[in-house]
Amino acid sequence: MRKLIANTLIVPSAARLLAAFVAILLLASCASTPDSTPAPVMIEKDSAGKAIDTSVIPNAKPKPEPITKAGNKSPYEVFGKTYKVMPTNKNYSATGIASWYGTKFHGRLTSNGEIYNMYGMTAAHKTLPIPSYVKVTNVENGRSIVVRVNDRGPFHGDRIIDLSYVAAMKLGYVDKGTAKVLVEAIDTDPKAPEPPLVTATPSIVAAGLPQSAPVTASYEGQYLQVGAFSDASLADQLRGKIGSLVSYPMTVRNQNNLFKLWIGPIANHLELQSIQEMLKTTANLSAFAVSP
């Protein structure tokens, strides 16, 4: 009886071991690929946003800004590697691989505490001081843009800069995932000339934007109102929260003790519409056009 019981116990146990062994082999075979090089993290774990007419997205406008305390700790360590933040971006120039980041980080805080907006002209860099302005040129097609560095990264392989989703769209490499670029620092000294940009007509059109409207249409004195408050401090708080999302001036207007937060002036009507939609998507703000 003991031998029979022993046999009835041993057989199921062996079957389970065999099944587990087969399962491990199957998992190992599924995980293996002919190419041992791992796919870029941004392509696997991040994703693109909606189609945008990039012609209505302005480049970042370089201006003198003090280096912030947040985001500029030096030295700092990531994945066991130590990085030192440069004291200035003057004369910085480097060629390497650019990647981009999108929906996974959209709405999260950047290294200096701003809100990351995948539809804004920003970037992440490992060692440039924050904030910095740089001209980025896609050496494969000659297109160039200007972005504001407000984040750290990318900490992956030979990549030297992570662009926002829309910035990568303007350079034409969103679908590809990465591109070889030239990164050149922009001197924000008021006397320093801005570098020339090379642009191309985008192939992606924003849904809902009137394609027949001329891009050069001018609307003098157009503003976007994004909020109205009985307390001026609340308007200032909102200005601080969305300040990194747009490159246009933001002012608080006092009209009969009602404090209104305005963005502008915005000369191009399509651009105004794009910013209006971006604020709705990013910050759930229903902005509308006003005139002074």
C-alpha positions as a printed NumPy array, in Angstrom:
array([[  0.   ,   0.   ,   0.   ],
       [  2.821,   2.455,   0.83 ],
       [  4.476,   1.657,  -2.513],
       [  1.211,   2.268,  -4.37 ],
       [  0.643,   5.523,  -2.556],
       [  4.209,   6.545,  -3.278],
       [  3.7  ,   5.831,  -6.954],
       [  0.473,   7.787,  -7.117],
       [  2.265,  10.738,  -5.534],
       [  5.355,  10.573,  -7.704],
       [  3.607,  10.47 , -11.084],
       [  1.652,  13.751, -10.735],
       [  4.742,  15.442,  -9.316],
       [  6.836,  14.406, -12.302],
       [  4.13 ,  15.619, -14.652],
       [  4.093,  18.999, -13.01 ],
       [  7.868,  19.264, -13.232],
       [  7.79 ,  18.332, -16.896],
       [  5.05 ,  20.862, -17.617],
       [  6.971,  23.586, -15.81 ],
       [ 10.128,  22.749, -17.774],
       [  8.262,  22.945, -21.089],
       [  6.707,  26.273, -20.074],
       [ 10.14 ,  27.714, -19.29 ],
       [ 11.435,  26.618, -22.691],
       [  8.47 ,  28.25 , -24.421],
       [  8.949,  31.52 , -22.536],
       [ 12.647,  31.536, -23.341],
       [ 11.976,  30.98 , -27.031],
       [  9.377,  33.775, -27.086],
       [ 11.777,  36.197, -25.432],
       [ 14.561,  35.482, -27.907],
       [ 14.876,  37.463, -31.119],
       [ 17.341,  37.19 , -33.994],
       [ 18.565,  40.692, -33.169],
       [ 20.089,  40.814, -29.69 ],
       [ 20.038,  44.618, -29.662],
       [ 17.16 ,  45.845, -27.458],
       [ 14.552,  48.03 , -29.122],
       [ 14.582,  51.708, -28.131],
       [ 12.711,  52.258, -24.882],
       [ 10.711,  55.151, -26.315],
       [  9.29 ,  53.016, -29.107],
       [  8.336,  50.137, -26.779],
       [  6.889,  51.962, -23.802],
       [  5.918,  55.384, -25.066],
       [  3.449,  56.363, -27.747],
       [  2.643,  59.177, -30.123],
       [ -0.094,  61.726, -29.68 ],
       [ -2.671,  62.995, -32.12 ],
       [ -1.869,  64.416, -35.548],
       [ -0.773,  68.036, -35.379],
       [ -0.171,  70.596, -38.108],
       [  3.35 ,  71.462, -37.012],
       [  3.426,  74.601, -39.141],
       [  1.3  ,  76.333, -36.497],
       [  3.589,  75.317, -33.613],
       [  6.166,  78.078, -33.062],
       [  9.763,  77.412, -32.126],
       [ 10.797,  78.202, -28.58 ],
       [ 11.737,  81.862, -28.3  ],
       [ 15.153,  82.234, -26.653],
       [ 15.259,  84.739, -23.834],
       [ 17.576,  85.37 , -20.878],
       [ 16.594,  83.116, -17.977],
       [ 18.408,  82.4  , -14.712],
       [ 19.581,  78.845, -14.112],
       [ 17.096,  77.26 , -11.731],
       [ 17.987,  75.458,  -8.532],
       [ 15.656,  72.613,  -9.42 ],
       [ 16.967,  70.262, -12.072],
       [ 20.585,  71.395, -11.869],
       [ 22.014,  69.233,  -9.116],
       [ 25.625,  68.463,  -9.962],
       [ 27.035,  65.918,  -9.945],
       [ 24.142,  63.455, -10.113],
       [ 23.941,  59.729, -10.764],
       [ 21.592,  57.682, -12.961],
       [ 21.904,  53.928, -13.588],
       [ 25.297,  53.922, -11.883],
       [ 26.75 ,  56.647, -14.11 ],
       [ 27.698,  60.087, -12.828],
       [ 26.949,  63.276, -14.767],
       [ 28.126,  66.846, -14.181],
       [ 25.925,  69.752, -15.236],
       [ 27.767,  72.36 , -17.28 ],
       [ 27.942,  75.815, -15.662],
       [ 26.951,  77.44 , -18.972],
       [ 25.728,  76.385, -22.385],
       [ 27.952,  78.811, -24.26 ],
       [ 29.788,  77.307, -27.242],
       [ 28.149,  73.911, -26.733],
       [ 27.848,  71.866, -29.92 ],
       [ 27.462,  68.103, -30.294],
       [ 26.341,  65.541, -32.842],
       [ 24.547,  62.375, -31.833],
       [ 21.249,  60.524, -31.722],
       [ 18.001,  62.238, -30.77 ],
       [ 14.939,  60.383, -29.478],
       [ 11.564,  61.697, -28.344],
       [  9.07 ,  61.206, -25.521],
       [  5.301,  61.457, -25.654],
       [  2.122,  60.297, -23.946],
       [  3.805,  58.309, -21.17 ],
       [  5.272,  61.492, -19.701],
       [  2.689,  64.022, -20.899],
       [  1.434,  66.047, -17.942],
       [  4.163,  64.867, -15.576],
       [  6.718,  67.106, -13.913],
       [ 10.031,  67.785, -15.636],
       [ 13.32 ,  67.945, -13.729],
       [ 12.853,  71.622, -12.903],
       [  9.244,  71.197, -11.751],
       [  7.465,  72.357, -14.896],
       [  4.705,  70.321, -16.548],
       [  5.861,  68.309, -19.534],
       [  3.808,  69.077, -22.621],
       [  4.402,  66.768, -25.564],
       [  3.004,  69.506, -27.839],
       [  5.47 ,  72.123, -26.577],
       [  8.91 ,  72.864, -28.009],
       [ 11.01 ,  71.446, -25.182],
       [ 13.743,  68.869, -24.681],
       [ 15.7  ,  66.828, -22.155],
       [ 19.497,  66.845, -21.964],
       [ 21.923,  65.177, -19.578],
       [ 24.358,  68.022, -18.874],
       [ 23.164,  71.358, -20.26 ],
       [ 22.075,  73.813, -17.553],
       [ 18.315,  74.191, -17.133],
       [ 16.849,  76.165, -18.752],
       [ 18.832,  76.341, -21.977],
       [ 17.878,  77.024, -25.558],
       [ 19.336,  74.963, -28.362],
       [ 19.042,  74.71 , -32.111],
       [ 18.572,  71.091, -33.201],
       [ 19.193,  70.103, -36.825],
       [ 18.226,  66.768, -38.336],
       [ 21.34 ,  66.058, -40.401],
       [ 19.427,  63.523, -42.491],
       [ 16.947,  66.02 , -43.961],
       [ 18.358,  69.438, -43.027],
       [ 15.372,  70.589, -40.961],
       [ 16.125,  72.606, -37.833],
       [ 14.159,  73.808, -34.818],
       [ 14.694,  75.672, -31.542],
       [ 13.721,  74.047, -28.245],
       [ 13.98 ,  74.913, -24.576],
       [ 15.758,  72.361, -22.372],
       [ 13.806,  71.889, -19.133],
       [ 14.369,  68.208, -18.347],
       [ 17.081,  65.576, -17.819],
       [ 17.793,  62.623, -20.091],
       [ 17.957,  60.58 , -22.207],
       [ 19.886,  57.97 , -20.249],
       [ 19.987,  55.397, -23.018],
       [ 22.889,  54.393, -25.243],
       [ 24.418,  57.067, -27.43 ],
       [ 21.426,  59.431, -27.393],
       [ 22.309,  63.034, -26.636],
       [ 18.883,  64.7  , -26.512],
       [ 15.233,  63.766, -26.015],
       [ 12.839,  66.024, -27.909],
       [  9.167,  66.513, -27.237],
       [  6.783,  64.646, -29.514],
       [  5.882,  67.724, -31.556],
       [  9.524,  68.811, -31.852],
       [ 10.392,  65.39 , -33.268],
       [  7.472,  65.756, -35.673],
       [  8.863,  69.048, -36.914],
       [ 12.215,  67.338, -37.543],
       [ 10.481,  64.458, -39.323],
       [ 11.553,  61.408, -37.326],
       [  8.579,  60.469, -35.134],
       [  7.821,  57.292, -37.086],
       [ 11.48 ,  56.297, -37.203],
       [ 11.951,  56.886, -33.475],
       [ 15.448,  58.362, -33.567],
       [ 17.548,  60.571, -35.837],
       [ 21.089,  61.849, -36.075],
       [ 21.119,  65.498, -35.08 ],
       [ 23.382,  68.443, -34.488],
       [ 22.676,  70.255, -31.203],
       [ 23.943,  73.824, -30.886],
       [ 23.472,  76.031, -27.849],
       [ 21.854,  79.435, -28.386],
       [ 23.36 ,  82.392, -26.594],
       [ 20.508,  84.235, -24.887],
       [ 22.494,  87.446, -24.702],
       [ 20.139,  90.063, -26.208],
       [ 22.883,  91.079, -28.644],
       [ 23.432,  87.549, -29.934],
       [ 21.703,  86.805, -33.292],
       [ 19.379,  83.842, -33.527],
       [ 20.577,  81.01 , -35.78 ],
       [ 18.808,  80.554, -39.133],
       [ 16.281,  77.737, -39.314],
       [ 15.513,  75.372, -42.156],
       [ 11.942,  74.162, -42.275],
       [  9.854,  71.962, -44.513],
       [  6.146,  71.645, -45.185],
       [  4.728,  69.081, -42.724],
       [  2.921,  66.06 , -44.068],
       [  0.636,  65.595, -41.047],
       [ -2.481,  67.735, -40.717],
       [ -4.24 ,  68.465, -37.467],
       [ -7.733,  67.083, -37.225],
       [-10.36 ,  69.781, -36.988],
       [ -8.201,  72.673, -38.223],
       [ -9.47 ,  74.438, -41.353],
       [ -6.953,  73.557, -44.036],
       [ -8.234,  76.27 , -46.343],
       [ -7.337,  79.08 , -43.939],
       [ -4.103,  80.844, -44.929],
       [ -1.266,  80.27 , -42.492],
       [ -0.128,  83.876, -42.861],
       [ -3.476,  85.381, -41.948],
       [ -2.902,  88.161, -39.431],
       [ -5.251,  89.013, -36.584],
       [ -3.983,  92.085, -34.768],
       [ -4.58 ,  92.133, -31.039],
       [ -5.903,  88.559, -30.656],
       [ -5.545,  86.995, -27.193],
       [ -6.659,  83.802, -25.518],
       [ -8.42 ,  84.152, -22.175],
       [ -7.791,  81.079, -20.048],
       [ -9.388,  82.132, -16.784],
       [-11.119,  84.866, -14.812],
       [-10.93 ,  85.197, -11.019],
       [-12.109,  87.511,  -8.276],
       [ -8.718,  87.007,  -6.592],
       [ -5.577,  88.107,  -8.463],
       [ -3.48 ,  85.478,  -6.693],
       [ -5.535,  82.706,  -8.293],
       [ -4.835,  84.13 , -11.736],
       [ -1.127,  84.226, -10.882],
       [ -1.252,  80.607,  -9.725],
       [ -2.765,  79.509, -13.028],
       [ -0.147,  81.496, -14.916],
       [  2.557,  79.645, -13.012],
       [  1.014,  76.244, -13.744],
       [  0.718,  76.688, -17.501],
       [  3.664,  78.994, -18.056],
       [  5.767,  76.208, -19.578],
       [  3.069,  75.191, -22.047],
       [  3.172,  78.268, -24.247],
       [  5.875,  80.602, -25.477],
       [  3.648,  83.697, -25.669],
       [  3.447,  86.357, -22.939],
       [  0.806,  85.881, -20.256],
       [ -0.725,  88.846, -18.492],
       [ -3.36 ,  89.329, -15.804],
       [ -5.908,  92.005, -16.77 ],
       [ -7.975,  93.707, -14.071],
       [-11.394,  94.508, -15.471],
       [-13.823,  95.738, -12.82 ],
       [-12.032,  93.69 , -10.117],
       [-12.226,  90.57 , -12.248],
       [ -8.695,  89.309, -12.893],
       [ -8.422,  87.692, -16.325],
       [ -5.438,  85.662, -17.499],
       [ -4.659,  86.389, -21.146],
       [ -2.15 ,  84.786, -23.522],
       [ -0.88 ,  86.836, -26.417],
       [ -1.015,  88.73 , -28.618],
       [ -1.155,  85.874, -31.151],
       [ -0.973,  87.118, -34.739],
       [ -1.783,  83.867, -36.553],
       [ -5.335,  82.513, -36.305],
       [ -4.359,  78.87 , -36.925],
       [ -1.731,  79.142, -34.239],
       [ -4.311,  80.564, -31.86 ],
       [ -6.582,  77.591, -32.563],
       [ -3.727,  75.141, -32.027],
       [ -2.832,  76.648, -28.651],
       [ -6.51 ,  76.689, -27.7  ],
       [ -6.86 ,  72.974, -28.445],
       [ -3.555,  72.132, -26.737],
       [ -4.675,  73.875, -23.519],
       [ -7.917,  71.905, -23.589],
       [ -6.102,  68.601, -24.102],
       [ -3.225,  69.241, -21.716],
       [ -4.743,  71.278, -18.885],
       [ -8.515,  70.928, -19.473],
       [ -8.794,  74.695, -19.944],
       [-11.486,  76.084, -22.236],
       [ -9.711,  79.168, -23.582],
       [-11.427,  81.573, -25.973],
       [-10.297,  84.417, -28.206],
       [-10.658,  87.992, -26.949],
       [ -9.547,  91.441, -28.058],
       [ -8.311,  94.24 , -25.812]])
